[in-house]
Amino acid sequence: MIYLDNAATSFPKPSIVAEAVYKQMTEVGGNAGRSSHQGGLQSGRILYETRCAIAELINCKDPLEISFTLNATEGLNTVIQGSISAGDHVVTTSMEHNSVLRPLVEMESRQVTHSIVWGDREGQINPLDMKKAIQPNTRLMIINHCSNVTGTVQPLGELMKIAREHNLLVLLDASQSCGSLPIDVEALQIDFLAAPGHKALLGPQGTGFLYINKKNKIKALKQGGTGSRSEDLHQPKTIPDYYESGTQNIHGLAGLKAGILFVLENGVDHIHAHEKKIMTQLWEGLSVIQGIQLFGPPPDGCRGSVISFRGKNLDVNQMNYALDITCGISARAGLHCAPLAHQTMGTYPEGTIRFSPGPFTTPEEIHLVLAGVNDIMKELG
């Protein structure tokens, strides 16, 4: 198998990730914050060390500004539902995932409105268009850092400047960038950042985090047991307890810590350089195959490790099935939970095939992938 579906979930994971999960399940045990025995205390230490690793990765000065979530979707929903109220307006982009678009549509029933700024055919957002979309009651700007469809990276610096000029809160969806592209929340003055643990951070599924700058207090998505102030029936106000009701996925977070340490040890810049090299090989090879149409920006600019394409006159699902069955290539076809992004590119409603290499993808594998695509185009085209 040649795995090119890292935008959905990374594979393979470093061996230290599986080892950390196994150790937590077989040697440590205990429920962090709920047990005072050695297993519980060790679990608590793992949670804090994982917060510290995340904080180091994104240059967050206080690890307690990191709250754990099940995935990026939970983090995005926490901010969307907790930071805005009736009468507020949100500005976002056509490149967002449904984990942003669906909550915003749901918020319409609570008298919250939103505007969508459309990107160009490569998915790039013009900051001036974003500025024009801001209204007097705009409170929140949501930005997809790196598109899960095209790999397009948005101009964060310019967008953040506009947000600050208009006193807006900013939520960054870093689902496709955290661990693969450098992120500095302090330098960018980001208010909120949501990311999954199972993609470029190389952790297990069922993990993720939400960065909330401590100057911002938003409503928690849920209430319940936190392991702290058990005598009080009100939700604790201290962070991160306020946002972390319920037992944590300590096994998964032990693996997430190992994945992040792997990323830190190897360096985000090094990982990005490797993926850019692979993306260039993939783009250049696909571009010369007759009948292949590529979407998104070329790899010579700042982009993530995602590429969308389709074969002329071929059904994307049929072609993707052929890649899997005849070539052993794991990819994803369709709309990728981002219908407006495909409308932006002109690929709606059919969608595209998405290749998303990762840190372990090799040039030799890409050579085989290109040969496979070429063979299928000759056979089916």
C-alpha positions as CSV (number, residue, x, y, z in Angstrom):
1,M,0.0,0.0,0.0
2,I,1.1,3.5,-0.8
3,Y,-0.6,5.8,1.7
4,L,-1.6,9.3,0.3
5,D,-4.5,10.1,2.6
6,N,-2.7,12.0,5.4
7,A,-5.1,14.9,5.2
8,A,-7.7,12.5,6.5
9,T,-5.5,10.9,9.2
10,S,-1.8,10.3,9.2
11,F,-0.3,6.9,8.6
12,P,1.9,5.3,9.6
13,K,2.4,6.6,13.0
14,P,5.9,6.7,14.6
15,S,6.5,3.5,16.7
16,I,6.9,5.7,19.8
17,V,3.2,6.7,19.5
18,A,1.9,3.1,19.7
19,E,4.4,2.4,22.5
20,A,3.2,5.3,24.5
21,V,-0.4,4.3,24.2
22,Y,0.4,0.7,25.1
23,K,2.5,1.8,28.1
24,Q,-0.3,4.0,29.4
25,M,-2.8,1.1,29.1
26,T,-0.6,-1.6,30.5
27,E,1.8,0.0,33.0
28,V,0.4,3.3,34.2
29,G,-3.4,3.3,34.4
30,G,-5.2,5.8,36.6
31,N,-7.6,8.7,35.9
32,A,-5.9,12.1,35.8
33,G,-7.3,14.4,38.4
34,R,-9.6,11.7,39.9
35,S,-7.1,9.4,41.6
36,S,-4.4,10.2,44.1
37,H,-2.5,6.9,43.7
38,Q,0.6,6.7,41.6
39,G,-1.1,5.8,38.3
40,G,-3.5,8.8,38.6
41,L,-0.6,11.2,39.4
42,Q,1.4,9.9,36.5
43,S,-1.5,10.3,34.2
44,G,-1.9,13.9,35.4
45,R,1.8,14.5,34.6
46,I,1.3,13.1,31.1
47,L,-1.6,15.5,30.5
48,Y,0.6,18.5,31.6
49,E,3.6,17.3,29.6
50,T,1.4,17.1,26.6
51,R,0.1,20.6,27.1
52,C,3.7,21.7,27.4
53,A,4.7,20.0,24.1
54,I,1.8,21.6,22.3
55,A,2.7,25.0,23.8
56,E,6.2,24.6,22.6
57,L,5.1,23.7,19.1
58,I,2.9,26.8,18.6
59,N,4.8,29.2,20.9
60,C,2.1,29.5,23.5
61,K,3.6,31.0,26.7
62,D,1.2,29.3,29.1
63,P,0.5,25.6,28.7
64,L,-2.8,26.1,30.6
65,E,-4.1,28.0,27.6
66,I,-4.2,24.5,25.9
67,S,-7.5,22.6,26.4
68,F,-7.8,19.0,25.1
69,T,-10.6,18.1,22.7
70,L,-11.7,15.0,20.9
71,N,-10.8,16.5,17.5
72,A,-10.6,19.9,15.7
73,T,-14.4,19.9,15.2
74,E,-15.0,20.0,18.9
75,G,-12.6,22.9,19.3
76,L,-14.1,24.9,16.5
77,N,-17.6,24.3,17.8
78,T,-16.5,25.4,21.3
79,V,-15.3,28.8,19.9
80,I,-18.2,29.3,17.5
81,Q,-20.8,28.6,20.0
82,G,-19.1,30.1,23.0
83,S,-17.8,33.4,21.7
84,I,-20.7,34.8,19.8
85,S,-24.3,35.5,20.6
86,A,-27.5,36.9,19.1
87,G,-26.9,40.0,16.9
88,D,-23.3,39.1,16.2
89,H,-21.8,38.7,12.8
90,V,-19.0,36.3,11.7
91,V,-16.8,36.6,8.6
92,T,-15.2,33.5,7.1
93,T,-14.1,32.0,3.8
94,S,-15.2,29.7,1.0
95,M,-12.3,27.4,1.8
96,E,-13.7,26.3,5.2
97,H,-14.5,22.7,6.2
98,N,-18.0,21.7,7.2
99,S,-16.8,21.7,10.8
100,V,-17.0,25.5,10.5
101,L,-19.7,26.0,7.9
102,R,-22.3,23.7,9.6
103,P,-22.0,25.3,13.1
104,L,-22.4,28.8,11.5
105,V,-25.5,27.7,9.6
106,E,-26.8,26.3,12.9
107,M,-26.1,29.6,14.6
108,E,-28.5,31.3,12.2
109,S,-31.3,30.0,14.4
110,R,-29.8,32.0,17.3
111,Q,-29.8,35.2,15.2
112,V,-26.1,35.1,14.4
113,T,-25.3,36.0,10.8
114,H,-22.2,35.3,8.7
115,S,-20.6,36.3,5.5
116,I,-18.4,34.2,3.3
117,V,-15.5,35.6,1.4
118,W,-14.8,33.7,-1.8
119,G,-11.3,32.8,-2.8
120,D,-9.9,32.8,-6.3
121,R,-9.7,29.6,-8.5
122,E,-6.6,28.5,-6.5
123,G,-8.4,29.0,-3.2
124,Q,-6.5,32.1,-2.2
125,I,-8.4,34.8,-0.2
126,N,-7.8,38.4,-1.0
127,P,-7.4,40.3,2.3
128,L,-9.2,43.3,0.9
129,D,-12.2,41.2,0.2
130,M,-12.2,40.1,3.8
131,K,-11.9,43.7,4.9
132,K,-14.9,44.6,2.8
133,A,-17.0,41.9,4.4
134,I,-16.6,43.2,7.9
135,Q,-19.7,44.8,9.3
136,P,-20.3,47.0,12.4
137,N,-21.5,44.0,14.4
138,T,-18.7,41.6,13.2
139,R,-17.2,39.9,16.2
140,L,-15.3,36.8,14.9
141,M,-13.1,36.1,11.9
142,I,-12.5,32.4,11.1
143,I,-9.6,31.4,8.8
144,N,-8.7,28.0,7.4
145,H,-4.9,28.1,7.6
146,C,-4.3,25.4,5.0
147,S,-7.1,24.0,2.8
148,N,-7.8,20.3,3.1
149,V,-8.8,20.4,-0.6
150,T,-6.1,22.4,-2.4
151,G,-3.4,22.9,0.2
152,T,-3.7,26.7,-0.2
153,V,-2.2,28.6,2.7
154,Q,-3.9,31.8,3.5
155,P,-2.0,35.1,4.1
156,L,-2.3,35.1,7.9
157,G,-0.2,38.2,8.6
158,E,-2.4,40.4,6.4
159,L,-5.6,38.9,7.6
160,M,-4.6,39.3,11.2
161,K,-3.7,43.0,10.7
162,I,-7.2,43.6,9.3
163,A,-8.7,41.7,12.3
164,R,-6.8,43.8,14.8
165,E,-7.7,47.1,13.0
166,H,-11.4,46.1,13.5
167,N,-11.0,44.6,17.0
168,L,-12.1,41.2,15.9
169,L,-11.5,37.8,17.5
170,V,-9.7,35.3,15.3
171,L,-10.2,31.6,15.2
172,L,-7.6,29.7,13.2
173,D,-8.5,26.2,11.9
174,A,-5.1,24.6,11.8
175,S,-6.4,21.1,11.0
176,Q,-4.1,20.7,8.0
177,S,-1.2,22.8,9.1
178,C,-0.3,22.2,12.8
179,G,2.8,20.0,12.8
180,S,3.4,20.5,9.1
181,L,3.7,24.3,8.8
182,P,5.2,26.7,11.4
183,I,2.7,28.4,13.6
184,D,3.5,31.1,16.2
185,V,0.4,32.2,18.1
186,E,2.3,34.9,20.0
187,A,3.7,36.6,16.9
188,L,0.4,36.3,15.0
189,Q,-1.7,37.3,18.1
190,I,-4.1,34.5,17.5
191,D,-7.1,34.4,19.8
192,F,-8.1,30.8,19.2
193,L,-6.5,27.8,17.4
194,A,-8.1,24.4,16.9
195,A,-6.2,21.3,15.7
196,P,-6.7,17.6,15.6
197,G,-4.1,15.3,17.1
198,H,-4.3,12.5,14.5
199,K,-3.1,14.3,11.4
200,A,0.3,16.1,11.1
201,L,0.8,15.8,14.9
202,L,1.0,12.0,14.3
203,G,-1.1,11.1,17.4
204,P,-4.1,8.7,17.7
205,Q,-7.6,9.5,16.6
206,G,-9.9,10.9,19.3
207,T,-7.3,13.6,20.3
208,G,-7.0,17.3,19.6
209,F,-6.6,20.6,21.3
210,L,-7.9,24.1,21.4
211,Y,-5.7,27.1,22.2
212,I,-7.6,29.9,23.9
213,N,-5.6,33.1,24.7
214,K,-6.3,33.7,28.4
215,K,-7.4,37.3,27.7
216,N,-10.5,35.8,26.0
217,K,-13.1,34.0,28.1
218,I,-15.8,32.1,26.2
219,K,-18.6,29.8,27.2
220,A,-17.7,26.2,27.7
221,L,-19.3,23.7,25.3
222,K,-20.3,21.4,28.1
223,Q,-20.3,21.1,31.9
224,G,-19.5,18.2,34.2
225,G,-16.8,16.5,36.2
226,T,-13.4,18.0,36.0
227,G,-11.6,16.4,39.0
228,S,-11.4,19.8,40.7
229,R,-13.7,21.6,43.1
230,S,-16.0,18.6,43.4
231,E,-17.9,20.2,46.2
232,D,-19.2,23.0,43.9
233,L,-22.1,22.3,41.6
234,H,-21.0,25.2,39.4
235,Q,-18.5,24.6,36.6
236,P,-14.9,25.6,37.9
237,K,-13.8,28.9,36.4
238,T,-10.1,28.0,36.4
239,I,-8.6,27.0,33.0
240,P,-8.3,24.5,31.4
241,D,-10.7,22.8,33.8
242,Y,-13.5,25.1,32.7
243,Y,-13.3,23.7,29.2
244,E,-12.5,20.0,30.0
245,S,-15.5,18.3,31.4
246,G,-15.4,14.5,31.6
247,T,-12.6,11.9,31.7
248,Q,-9.8,12.7,29.3
249,N,-8.6,10.3,26.6
250,I,-5.3,9.8,28.6
251,H,-4.3,6.8,26.5
252,G,-4.7,8.8,23.3
253,L,-3.0,11.9,24.8
254,A,0.0,9.8,25.8
255,G,0.3,8.9,22.2
256,L,-0.3,12.5,21.1
257,K,2.6,13.6,23.4
258,A,4.9,11.1,21.7
259,G,3.8,12.3,18.2
260,I,4.4,15.9,19.0
261,L,7.8,15.1,20.5
262,F,8.6,13.3,17.3
263,V,7.6,16.4,15.3
264,L,9.6,18.7,17.6
265,E,12.7,16.5,17.4
266,N,12.6,16.4,13.6
267,G,11.6,20.0,13.2
268,V,8.5,21.4,11.6
269,D,10.7,23.2,9.0
270,H,12.4,19.9,8.1
271,I,9.0,18.1,7.8
272,H,7.6,20.9,5.6
273,A,10.7,20.9,3.4
274,H,10.4,17.1,2.9
275,E,6.7,17.4,2.1
276,K,7.3,20.3,-0.3
277,K,9.9,18.2,-2.2
278,I,7.4,15.4,-2.5
279,M,4.6,17.7,-3.5
280,T,6.8,19.2,-6.3
281,Q,7.6,15.8,-7.6
282,L,3.9,14.8,-7.5
283,W,2.7,18.1,-9.1
284,E,5.3,18.0,-11.9
285,G,4.6,14.3,-12.6
286,L,0.8,14.7,-12.7
287,S,1.0,17.8,-14.9
288,V,2.5,15.9,-17.8
289,I,0.0,13.0,-17.8
290,Q,-2.5,13.5,-20.6
291,G,-6.0,14.2,-19.4
292,I,-5.1,15.2,-15.8
293,Q,-6.4,18.5,-14.5
294,L,-4.7,19.9,-11.4
295,F,-6.3,22.3,-8.9
296,G,-4.9,24.8,-6.4
297,P,-1.6,26.7,-6.3
298,P,1.7,25.2,-7.7
299,P,4.1,23.9,-5.1
300,D,6.7,26.6,-5.6
301,G,4.7,28.9,-3.2
302,C,3.7,28.5,0.4
303,R,1.3,25.6,0.4
304,G,0.5,22.5,2.4
305,S,0.9,18.8,1.5
306,V,-2.4,18.4,-0.3
307,I,-3.1,18.2,-4.0
308,S,-6.4,17.8,-5.9
309,F,-6.8,16.5,-9.4
310,R,-9.2,14.6,-11.7
311,G,-9.0,12.8,-15.0
312,K,-10.8,14.3,-18.0
313,N,-14.1,12.6,-18.6
314,L,-13.5,10.2,-15.7
315,D,-15.7,9.7,-12.6
316,V,-13.5,10.6,-9.6
317,N,-14.8,7.8,-7.5
318,Q,-14.3,5.2,-10.2
319,M,-10.8,6.4,-10.8
320,N,-10.0,6.5,-7.0
321,Y,-11.3,2.9,-6.8
322,A,-9.0,1.8,-9.6
323,L,-6.1,3.5,-7.9
324,D,-6.8,1.5,-4.7
325,I,-7.6,-1.9,-6.2
326,T,-5.1,-2.0,-9.1
327,C,-2.3,0.1,-7.7
328,G,-2.6,-0.1,-4.0
329,I,-2.8,3.7,-3.6
330,S,-4.8,5.0,-0.7
331,A,-6.4,8.4,-1.5
332,R,-9.7,10.2,-1.1
333,A,-12.3,11.2,-3.7
334,G,-15.3,13.5,-3.5
335,L,-16.0,16.8,-1.9
336,H,-13.8,16.3,1.2
337,C,-16.4,17.8,3.6
338,A,-15.7,21.2,2.0
339,P,-18.4,21.9,-0.7
340,L,-17.7,25.6,-0.9
341,A,-14.1,25.0,-1.6
342,H,-15.0,22.9,-4.5
343,Q,-17.5,25.5,-5.7
344,T,-14.6,28.0,-5.5
345,M,-12.4,25.7,-7.8
346,G,-15.3,24.8,-10.1
347,T,-15.2,21.1,-9.2
348,Y,-18.6,21.0,-7.5
349,P,-20.5,18.7,-7.3
350,E,-18.3,15.9,-8.7
351,G,-15.3,16.8,-6.5
352,T,-11.7,15.6,-7.1
353,I,-9.2,13.0,-6.1
354,R,-7.0,14.2,-3.3
355,F,-3.4,13.0,-2.7
356,S,-1.9,14.1,0.6
357,P,1.6,12.9,1.3
358,G,3.1,12.9,4.7
359,P,6.5,12.9,6.5
360,F,7.1,9.3,5.6
361,T,6.2,9.4,1.9
362,T,9.2,8.6,-0.3
363,P,10.2,9.8,-3.8
364,E,10.2,6.1,-4.8
365,E,6.6,5.8,-3.8
366,I,5.6,8.9,-5.8
367,H,7.4,7.4,-8.8
368,L,5.1,4.4,-8.5
369,V,2.0,6.6,-8.0
370,L,2.7,8.5,-11.2
371,A,3.1,5.3,-13.1
372,G,-0.2,4.0,-11.7
373,V,-2.1,7.2,-12.6
374,N,-0.7,7.2,-16.1
375,D,-1.7,3.5,-16.6
376,I,-5.2,4.2,-15.3
377,M,-5.6,7.2,-17.6
378,K,-4.6,5.1,-20.5
379,E,-7.0,2.3,-19.5
380,L,-10.0,4.3,-18.5
381,G,-9.5,7.6,-20.3
